[in-house]
Amino acid sequence: MKSILEHINSPKDLKPLNQENLRQLATELREFIIDIVSVKEGHLGASLGVVELTIALHYVFNTPIDKLIWDVGHQAYGHKILTGRKDIFDTNRQFGGISGFPKMKESEFDAFGTGHSSTSISALLGMALAAQLQGKPERQHIAVIGDASIASGMAFEGLNHAGETKANMLIVLNDNAMGIDPSVGALKKYLTNVKTGSAKEENIFECLNFHYTGPVDGHDLPSLIKELEILKHVDGPKLLHVITTKGKGLQKAEENQVTYHAPGKFNKQTGELQRKNAALEPPKFQDVFGKTIVELALKNEKIVGITPAMPTGSSLKYMMATIPERAYDVGIAEQHAVTLAAGMATDGMVVFCNIYSTFLQRAYDQVIHDVALQNLPVIFCLDRAGLVGEDGPTHHGVYDISYLRCIPNLAIFSPLNEEELRNIMYTAQLGLDHPIAIRYPRGRGKMLNWQLPMKKLPIGKAVALKKGHKIAILSTGPIGNMISEMIEELNQPDAIAHYNFPFIKPLDNKLLKEIISKFEHIITLEDGAAIGGFGSAVLEFANNIGIHKIIKIFGVPDFYITHGATEKLYKEAGIDKMSVKQYVQQFL
């Protein structure tokens, strides 16, 4: 049988195909995604689940004139392959290659850049209203959004506004009962009842003034095409409810949808995950958090854990398995998670609110207004801080120091290693007078023997890791381990002093004054934005005490860092070992 996919270079190549051709194309597209992702890695399950839907949308609609938005974008691999990126799809998420998410600068078919959830409906409504104002009533506007994302507050805000307009827009609800982890909440139960025919008579979407159609089998191409053709000619806001299976077409991915969301490398025939080297490795920081909170919560009955839809990614899953009554997955609802934490803190609970650094951006007002202004001792654990690698600029957690440092009452802590993470968690649950944000990176630490007895840390204290007389390097967070390696390599033991500042706020002002007064050359290093970050805090302090020295700040520069392997991104940002070493060597 001749390949169909090899002749598809844009959606216009779909138009002449008959239904049998389209079914074959779906098979080939699924195989193509599996072939590439099995070797190159990436988001697998979501894209496999929408293969037929992707083909149907591009077959029926006239993209890119008609606007198509993929909410989050985990499911957009098939879309990328059908829209002229097939031959470079093997560069997906690689440094210098195409993005793992829709990106406007990458293709005219990517109508809106996504990466965070629940933005599609608002953006689509904006496009549809703009089309009305510009006299383009015939232009179609389609958003594909999952059942987990549509439960988010922002999606509801968009639905609420859209329902009172006459905007020509179609929301395709891709219902697979999954986000990255299983979907949660009352809306999930409602959608399940719709699927089984046991929902109450009134339909929630019809009540919001949407023309509702469904549920439709999302893997039945003829039915999808038929419904989409009908909906093209229905005026106003519409919603098509599509039922899909995440991981469709790869048995292992269907059976274990959480693992195969982004499984790493695997055998494309069997789906078996590639076995990793059995050698003992240091733990992931997320697992240090996840296991430590269980250890603490078993002794402190006031401890609760909250995460917005990331129990696996944050490793709160360990607490959910061990003490489920005190661990809450609130769904994709970062604002709610923060204010829920604030509410529990008012009643004396010790609340660990675990949110990815990049997702806490979505709850900035709640951090200020509901937590810090009221000085409630919520413990924010910010996973994925710093440069996160292949997920790229939508997910890099590089702004947290800058956007949190200006908030009164809020302490910021960045542990050097697993031991410091455990110790600050232990210290925080003993009782704090203020809220605290603990930021730590994606990936593994450095310690094999990390489950050490925990001890209370003095608030606002820094540590001299190594003494020296000429150059002082001040680092915060795990990037400090790189400096320790660099100093050994330079082999000038008396020249370079190294200080670990886990507390970015409050700073150790006493030690900092000694350093600034003593050293001729001062360098700061962080894996966050240079503007407003740790280095800026040191520079501000020096200015305030009237000492005027050049303080070299190594931090993420003022542009968006691309996607790719983390070591390459460090170099791109100029915070890699070689960049620091070259600067230091001129003074040795």
Rosetta blueprint (number, residue, H / E / L):
1 M L
2 K L
3 S L
4 I L
5 L H
6 E H
7 H H
8 I L
9 N L
10 S L
11 P H
12 K H
13 D H
14 L L
15 K L
16 P L
17 L L
18 N L
19 Q H
20 E H
21 N H
22 L H
23 R H
24 Q H
25 L H
26 A H
27 T H
28 E H
29 L H
30 R H
31 E H
32 F H
33 I H
34 I H
35 D H
36 I H
37 V H
38 S H
39 V H
40 K H
41 E L
42 G L
43 H L
44 L L
45 G H
46 A H
47 S H
48 L H
49 G H
50 V L
51 V H
52 E H
53 L H
54 T H
55 I H
56 A H
57 L H
58 H H
59 Y H
60 V H
61 F L
62 N L
63 T L
64 P L
65 I L
66 D L
67 K E
68 L E
69 I E
70 W E
71 D L
72 V L
73 G L
74 H L
75 Q L
76 A L
77 Y H
78 G H
79 H H
80 K H
81 I H
82 L H
83 T H
84 G H
85 R H
86 K H
87 D H
88 I H
89 F H
90 D H
91 T H
92 N L
93 R L
94 Q L
95 F L
96 G L
97 G L
98 I L
99 S L
100 G L
101 F L
102 P L
103 K L
104 M L
105 K L
106 E L
107 S L
108 E L
109 F L
110 D L
111 A L
112 F L
113 G L
114 T L
115 G L
116 H L
117 S L
118 S L
119 T L
120 S H
121 I H
122 S H
123 A H
124 L H
125 L H
126 G H
127 M H
128 A H
129 L H
130 A H
131 A H
132 Q H
133 L H
134 Q L
135 G L
136 K L
137 P L
138 E L
139 R L
140 Q L
141 H E
142 I E
143 A E
144 V E
145 I E
146 G E
147 D L
148 A L
149 S H
150 I H
151 A H
152 S L
153 G H
154 M H
155 A H
156 F H
157 E H
158 G H
159 L H
160 N H
161 H H
162 A H
163 G L
164 E L
165 T L
166 K L
167 A L
168 N L
169 M E
170 L E
171 I E
172 V E
173 L E
174 N E
175 D E
176 N L
177 A L
178 M E
179 G L
180 I L
181 D L
182 P E
183 S L
184 V L
185 G L
186 A H
187 L H
188 K H
189 K H
190 Y H
191 L H
192 T H
193 N H
194 V H
195 K H
196 T H
197 G L
198 S L
199 A L
200 K L
201 E L
202 E L
203 N L
204 I H
205 F H
206 E H
207 C H
208 L L
209 N L
210 F L
211 H E
212 Y E
213 T E
214 G E
215 P E
216 V E
217 D E
218 G L
219 H L
220 D L
221 L H
222 P H
223 S H
224 L H
225 I H
226 K H
227 E H
228 L H
229 E H
230 I H
231 L H
232 K L
233 H L
234 V L
235 D L
236 G L
237 P E
238 K E
239 L E
240 L E
241 H E
242 V E
243 I E
244 T L
245 T L
246 K L
247 G L
248 K L
249 G L
250 L L
251 Q H
252 K H
253 A H
254 E H
255 E H
256 N L
257 Q L
258 V L
259 T H
260 Y H
261 H H
262 A L
263 P L
264 G L
265 K L
266 F E
267 N L
268 K L
269 Q L
270 T L
271 G L
272 E L
273 L E
274 Q L
275 R L
276 K L
277 N L
278 A L
279 A L
280 L L
281 E L
282 P L
283 P L
284 K E
285 F H
286 Q H
287 D H
288 V H
289 F H
290 G H
291 K H
292 T H
293 I H
294 V H
295 E H
296 L H
297 A H
298 L L
299 K L
300 N L
301 E L
302 K L
303 I E
304 V E
305 G E
306 I E
307 T E
308 P L
309 A L
310 M L
311 P H
312 T H
313 G H
314 S H
315 S L
316 L L
317 K H
318 Y H
319 M H
320 M H
321 A H
322 T H
323 I L
324 P H
325 E H
326 R H
327 A E
328 Y E
329 D E
330 V L
331 G L
332 I L
333 A L
334 E H
335 Q H
336 H H
337 A H
338 V H
339 T H
340 L H
341 A H
342 A H
343 G H
344 M H
345 A H
346 T H
347 D L
348 G L
349 M L
350 V E
351 V E
352 F E
353 C E
354 N E
355 I E
356 Y E
357 S H
358 T H
359 F H
360 L H
361 Q H
362 R H
363 A H
364 Y H
365 D H
366 Q H
367 V H
368 I H
369 H H
370 D H
371 V H
372 A H
373 L L
374 Q L
375 N L
376 L L
377 P L
378 V L
379 I E
380 F E
381 C E
382 L E
383 D E
384 R L
385 A L
386 G E
387 L L
388 V L
389 G L
390 E L
391 D L
392 G H
393 P H
394 T H
395 H L
396 H L
397 G E
398 V L
399 Y L
400 D H
401 I H
402 S H
403 Y H
404 L H
405 R H
406 C L
407 I L
408 P L
409 N L
410 L L
411 A E
412 I E
413 F E
414 S L
415 P L
416 L L
417 N L
418 E H
419 E H
420 E H
421 L H
422 R H
423 N H
424 I H
425 M H
426 Y H
427 T H
428 A H
429 Q H
430 L H
431 G L
432 L L
433 D L
434 H L
435 P L
436 I E
437 A E
438 I E
439 R E
440 Y L
441 P L
442 R L
443 G L
444 R E
445 G L
446 K L
447 M L
448 L L
449 N L
450 W L
451 Q L
452 L L
453 P L
454 M L
455 K L
456 K L
457 L L
458 P L
459 I L
460 G L
461 K L
462 A L
463 V E
464 A E
465 L E
466 K E
467 K L
468 G L
469 H L
470 K L
471 I E
472 A E
473 I E
474 L E
475 S E
476 T L
477 G L
478 P L
479 I L
480 G H
481 N H
482 M H
483 I H
484 S H
485 E H
486 M H
487 I H
488 E H
489 E H
490 L H
491 N L
492 Q L
493 P L
494 D L
495 A L
496 I E
497 A E
498 H E
499 Y E
500 N E
501 F L
502 P L
503 F E
504 I E
505 K E
506 P L
507 L L
508 D L
509 N H
510 K H
511 L H
512 L H
513 K H
514 E H
515 I H
516 I H
517 S H
518 K H
519 F L
520 E L
521 H E
522 I E
523 I E
524 T E
525 L E
526 E E
527 D E
528 G E
529 A E
530 A L
531 I L
532 G L
533 G L
534 F H
535 G H
536 S H
537 A H
538 V H
539 L H
540 E H
541 F H
542 A H
543 N H
544 N H
545 I L
546 G L
547 I L
548 H L
549 K L
550 I L
551 I E
552 K E
553 I E
554 F E
555 G E
556 V E
557 P L
558 D L
559 F L
560 Y L
561 I L
562 T L
563 H L
564 G L
565 A L
566 T H
567 E H
568 K H
569 L H
570 Y H
571 K H
572 E H
573 A H
574 G L
575 I L
576 D L
577 K H
578 M H
579 S H
580 V H
581 K H
582 Q H
583 Y H
584 V H
585 Q H
586 Q L
587 F L
588 L L
